[in-house]
Amino acid sequence: MGIISWIILGLLAGAIAKFLLPGRDPGGFIGTTAIGIAGAFIGGWISARWLDHPVTKDFYDSATWAAAIGGSLALLIAYRILFGNSRN
């Protein structure tokens, strides 16, 4: 997949992660979107590096989506832990 595909996947994964983990985010919509994109990249890298599931060229691969959503959830949780009290 190309960089544009990963960005689109990250946007969708960020939206899904936000749906699965509702609540106020310190960064709002822009921060959640950036976390989704970064989570997709990190989830794909972890999947390829340590889980022996290289990222395929297919956009609709379920393991790629699971890695992207998992990475987005992990980053969203870490972001809330680190910066959760900055927005009231």
C-alpha angles and dihedrals in degrees: 000000000000128000092263090054091052091050092051090045089049093052091051093042090051091052091049091047090050089050091050093045107036124184140085117317122205092229100043122212096330093049093047090049092051090048090051092053093046091045091054091053094045094044091050092048093049090047092052097039105042109009096054092233107120116207109262127218089243114101092203098056109133094215091054090051092047091051092048094048092044091051091048092050092049093050093044091052092047091048092051091049093049101039104016097117096049094086121053 
